[in-house]
Amino acid sequence: MNRDATTPGGAFPDSRPAAVLRFGCELLGWISVFWALSDRSLLLAAGAVLLLIVVPTVFATPGDKAHALVAVPGAAAVGLDLLQFTAAAAAAWWAWPAPAAVAVTAWAASAAVLQWPRWRLLALTPASGRPAAR
């Protein structure tokens, strides 16, 4: 039995562990970014988290998400994932003690490794959402 799932568009592979780690990394990013910036300004912290949530929701590659409000090439979706993972790890080092930051960094690195098959296809995908022929 094939345990790989595909998104509703059906074009991009996304195993359940990869999807869980990606979503968990997004949550960790939202929390750690808010925590890291809240000492400066609660408004800045809330704005940064809002950006981390809204930008990937609005800009998506058709076929990677069920509904793309603004279609972007797959490379942009890969960049948004990398931004989320980097924000989670960097903010954790800024906001939390080393053991927690190490755990978040390991989570983000694991998520990135499991995203590789999806990212390979996305990197070749134009904004139309159809993977380029190899």
N, C-alpha and C positions, 0 to 999 in steps of 0.2 A: 504494500500500500504506500503510495506516495504521500509523504507528510508535508510536502511543500504546498503552501496555499498561494493563490494569486489574488491580487487586488480585484475589485469589481470590474475594472477595465480588462483584466485578464492578461495584460502584457508583461508585467514585471513580477518576478518571483520574490516571495517574501515569506520565509519560513516563520512559524509561530515564535520560536525563540528569538529570531532576529527582530520581529515586530514588538515583542514584549520588551526586549532590551532597548530598542529605539524609543518606545513610549516611556519606559522608566527613565531613560536618560533625559528626555524632554522634561519630565516632572522634576527630576533632580536639578536640571538647569534652571527651571522657573524658581524653585525654592532657593537654590544657592545664589542665584543672581539677586533675588529680592533680599536675601539675608546680607549679602555682601554690600549692596548699595543702600540699605535702609539706614545705616549709620550716617550717611551723607544727607539723604533726603528720602522721605517716604514717597513723595511724588516721583522722584527720579527712579526709585526702585520699582514702583508700580508701572511706570512708563516703559521701563526696560523689559519687564515681564510681559506687558501687553504687546510689545514689539515681537518678542520671541514667540508669542502665541498667534498674533494676527498675520504676520508676514508669511509664514508657511501655510496658513489657512487660505489666504487670498491668492498667493502665487503657487501654482502647482502644475505638474506635467499631466496632461490628460492621459488616462490609462494607469497612472500611478495612484491617483486618488479618484474616488467615484465622481466628484464634482470639482472641477477646476474653475474658479471664478475668473482668474487671469491666467491664461496658458503661457507657460515658460518652457524653454528647452530643458531637457533632463539634467544638463550640467548645472543649471541653476538650482534644481531640486537637490542635487548632491551637495552643492555649496551650502544650501540652507541646513541640510543635515549636519554637515561639518561645523557650521556656525553653532548649532544647538549643542553638539558634543563638546566643542571647545569652550563654549560659555559655561557649561556645567562643570567641566574640570577646572577651568581658570578661577571661576567664582568660588568653588569649593576650597581652593588653596587660599584664597583671600579671606574667606569668611570663617572657616572651620579649622579645628585642630588637624594635625598631620594625618592621624589614622583615618579620619573621616574623608579627608581630601584624597588619600591614597585609594580608599574604597570607591569614591566617585570616579576618579581617574581610571581605575581598573574597569569599572562598569562601562564608561564611555569608550575605552579602548576595545573592550569585548563587543560592544554594540557596533563599533566601526568595522571590526573584522567580519562580523556576521552580515553586515550590509554590503560587503564586497560584490556578491553576485548581482544584486539589485543595482548597485552603483555602476557596474560595468555596462549594463544595458541602458541605464538612464543617461550615462555620459554620451551615448551615441544617438540619443533621441531628440529630434527637433520639437518645437512647440506644438506641432500637430498631434503629438502623442504616439505616433507610429514609430517603433524602433527602426533605425536605419538598417538596410541590408548589409550583411557582412561580406 
